[in-house]
Amino acid sequence: MSKPALHPPPPEPVLARWWAPFAEFLEKERRYSVYTLRNYRQAFDDFYRWLNATGLWERGFDQLSTRELRDFVIEAQSRFDRRTLHNHVSGLRAFFKFWLRRGGVKRNPFVGVPLPKLEKRLPKFLTETQMKLLLNGPQRLLENQSLDAFTSWRDRLVMELLYGGGLRVSELTALNYGQIDFTSGVARVLGKGKKERLCPLGRVAMAVLEKWKREFAKDTGHDLPVLVNGKQERLPVRQVQLLLKRYLALADLPLDLTPHKLRHSYATHLLNAGADLRLVQELLGHVNLNTTQVYTHVSVARLRDVYAKAHPRA
């Protein structure tokens, strides 16, 4: 968690000169999510405050030394946890890389700046039993008349696509009918960095999608959203997050689980069932295999737990 900043944020001329072109590049060319943009903006604002407070802003970006940026990293550890600090520095490296290419700076001063080691944290995920309980939530509410049919089937489709297709929540809300091949049950998704991948959605998710399209969708044009609210407007990410909490509470599951944890569950369950790691990497759209390998640690941890409970010599 960050502490409140004591120094003023960047003024509008600074934002217009340095932040706005970078943000436009991230949003329109790299197609980064609003959350990544928000996090990178927080990193830029914090860095500006530090430069301003230390008197380094007036010298300019090209005059920053590795030693000074090491001081920045050390000082930032009093305001941010290690993971947030890593994310911030990643954003600042991308910022300088962008301006280096545009000729705005002569070098990227964050290259080679050491960061504190991250503690290894295994991703949270739901068991298959917990997933079934969660996915049954909308039907339970429909049956006891606590929810109308439109909302019930829409909410179920949200969770079936997150879990059945391993989609990121931003990919889910951006999904249009033209991206789905209803014959093969595969969606063509545009993920991080404008990288396109094919996502099999699964038999159950496709069955729910077919019913949704047939009975509840008013317009299924090529460029129209699959998931909409009662006004037939594209479902925002925030509403997906809120509806998930509703069904987590109904299933008596931890409320801090996010839509991304359904993607974690998707990957973990595939590997537990024997799926090839490279295949899972492709399905998730990970550039680096190391990103996918964290799920093998989850699987191994689960195997150890089962062994410890079941084996007489454990």
C-alpha positions, 0 to 999 in steps of 0.5 A: 500500500502506498502512503499519501504523497506530500508533493503536488502531482504533475502539472498539466503542461508536464502531462501534455508534454510527457505523459499524454503521448505515451498514454495514447501509444499504450492505449491505441497501439499496444491496446493495454488495459485501463488498469495498466494505464492507471498503474503506469500513470501512478508510477509516472506521478510518483516519479515526478513527485520524487524528482520535484522533491529532490530538485532533479526535475529541473535537470531533465531526464537525460541527466539522471544517474544510475546512482540517483535512480537506485536512491529512488528505488530505495526510498520508494520501498518505504511507500510501496510493497515490492510487487507494486514497486516492480510494476512501477519500475516496469512502467517507467522503463516502458516510458523511457523506452518510448521516448528513446524511440521518439527522440525525447531522451538519449537513454533509458536511465532505468536499464540496469537499476537493481530492484529488491527480490520478489517473494514467490507467491503462488497464484490463488485458484479455485478447486474444481468443486469450488468452480462448480459451486460458483458457476451454479450460482446464477441458476440457483438465484434464478430458480428461487426467483431472486434473479431475472432470466436475462441477468442470470444467463448473462452472469453465468455466461460471464463466468463460463467464458472466464473459466472455459476460455481462460480470458482476461476480464478486459478481453471478455468485456471487449468480446464481439460476436464477430470474434467467435466461430460458433461452428468450432467453438473458438474465439479470436481474442486480441490480448496484451500488446495487440497479440491475437490468439485462438481460445477454445471456449469449451462445450458448456460455455458454447451451450450457454452462449448459444442460448444467450444469443438465441433468447436474450441478445437483441442484436448480434452484429459482427462488431457488437458486444457479446456481454451487455447490460439491461440497456444493451450497452457493453458490460464494463469491467467493474460490473464483472468484478461486482457480479463475481463477488455476488456469486462468491458470497453465495458459494461461501468463497473468499470475496477477495478472489477476482475475475483473474483468479478464474483464469488461474483456475483454468490454467491450473486445472488444465495442467492438473489434467495433464495438458502440455505446458507449451499448449497452456502458454499458447492458450493463455497468450503468455509471451514468456514460458516462465509466466506460465510455469508458475502454474506448475508450482501450483500443481506440484504444491497440490500433489505434495498436499495430497501425498502428505495427507494420503501416504502412510510414509509421508 
